[in-house]
Amino acid sequence: GANLGGQAQHSALSGFSSANDIRREMQKVISLDEGFMSGSAYMALARVDLEIPPVMGGDPKRAVELLEKGLKFGENNAPLRYYLAQGYLKLKRNEDARKQLETILNMQPDPNYVPEHNDAVEKARQLMQKV
């Protein structure tokens, strides 16, 4: 599933055609270990819904629901919170987005995920300017 997601980031056509495969693989991960990597399977599912246009099957509301479930397993997952903020913005929930971004900016990084944390912090700073 992660490999398919990586491919999808490089090509819109690949992304659209891989969406169902990514969903299937991430659902399998969740069925085996719902909290895998601090809710990262929920994050991967949600990214599909955030990045694919609604006419192609994307759904920001479903993305937010998935990310909120993932947050139960990943309170310290800065990338998950970043995508949750993006989802909130798409749903015009600006105050909720701001809260997520502020949380990211005040979090201490998990020692196992410092590069991912730092990337989320940088993206959160940029997104905060738009909120």
C-alpha positions in Angstrom: 0.0 0.0 0.0 2.8 2.4 0.9 4.5 1.6 -2.4 1.3 2.3 -4.4 1.0 5.6 -2.5 4.5 6.6 -3.4 3.8 5.9 -7.1 0.6 7.8 -6.9 2.4 10.9 -5.7 4.5 11.0 -8.9 1.7 10.7 -11.5 -1.9 11.8 -11.4 -3.0 9.0 -13.7 -1.2 6.4 -11.5 -2.8 8.0 -8.5 -6.3 7.7 -9.8 -5.8 4.2 -11.0 -4.1 3.1 -7.7 -6.7 4.6 -5.4 -8.8 1.5 -5.0 -5.7 -0.6 -4.5 -4.4 1.8 -1.8 -7.7 1.7 -0.1 -7.8 -2.1 -0.1 -4.3 -2.4 1.3 -4.8 0.1 4.0 -8.1 -1.5 5.0 -6.2 -4.7 5.4 -3.6 -3.0 7.6 -6.3 -1.6 9.8 -8.0 -5.0 10.1 -4.7 -6.6 11.2 -3.5 -3.7 13.5 -5.8 -0.7 13.8 -3.2 1.4 15.5 -0.4 0.5 13.2 2.3 3.2 13.2 0.2 5.6 15.3 -2.8 5.6 12.9 -0.8 5.9 9.7 -3.0 3.5 7.8 -5.9 5.9 8.5 -3.8 8.7 7.3 -3.0 6.9 4.0 -6.7 6.2 3.4 -7.6 9.8 4.2 -4.9 11.2 1.8 -6.6 9.3 -1.1 -9.8 11.1 -0.2 -8.1 14.5 0.2 -6.0 14.3 -3.0 -8.5 12.8 -5.5 -11.2 15.2 -6.8 -14.7 14.3 -5.6 -15.7 13.5 -9.2 -13.1 10.8 -9.1 -14.1 9.4 -5.7 -12.4 11.7 -3.3 -14.3 12.7 -0.2 -13.0 15.3 2.3 -15.7 14.5 4.8 -14.7 10.8 4.8 -11.0 11.9 5.0 -11.7 13.9 8.2 -13.6 11.0 9.7 -10.7 8.6 9.0 -8.2 11.0 10.4 -10.2 11.5 13.5 -10.2 7.7 14.0 -6.5 7.6 13.4 -5.9 10.4 15.9 -7.1 8.0 18.6 -3.9 5.9 17.9 -1.6 8.8 17.0 -2.0 11.8 19.2 1.7 12.5 18.6 1.5 11.8 14.8 2.3 15.3 13.4 1.7 14.3 9.7 -1.7 12.9 10.6 -2.6 16.1 12.4 -1.4 18.1 9.3 -3.7 16.2 7.0 -6.5 16.5 9.5 -6.0 20.3 9.4 -6.1 20.2 5.6 -9.4 18.2 5.7 -10.9 20.7 8.1 -10.0 23.5 5.8 -11.7 21.8 2.9 -14.8 21.5 5.0 -14.5 25.2 6.0 -13.8 24.2 9.7 -11.0 26.8 10.0 -11.0 27.0 13.8 -10.6 23.2 14.0 -7.8 23.4 11.4 -6.0 26.1 13.4 -6.2 24.0 16.6 -4.5 21.1 14.8 -1.8 23.3 13.3 -1.1 24.9 16.7 -0.8 21.5 18.3 1.7 20.4 15.7 3.8 23.6 16.3 3.9 22.9 20.0 4.5 19.1 19.8 7.7 17.4 20.8 8.8 15.0 18.1 8.7 11.2 18.5 12.4 10.2 18.4 11.6 7.5 15.8 10.0 10.0 13.4 12.0 13.3 13.6 12.2 13.9 9.8 8.5 13.3 9.4 7.7 15.6 12.3 10.0 18.3 11.0 8.3 18.1 7.6 4.9 18.4 9.2 6.0 21.4 11.3 7.2 23.2 8.2 4.0 22.5 6.3 2.0 23.5 9.3 3.8 26.9 9.4 3.0 27.5 5.8 -0.7 26.4 6.1 -1.1 28.5 9.3 -0.6 31.6 7.1 -3.7 30.7 5.1 -6.0 30.1 8.1 
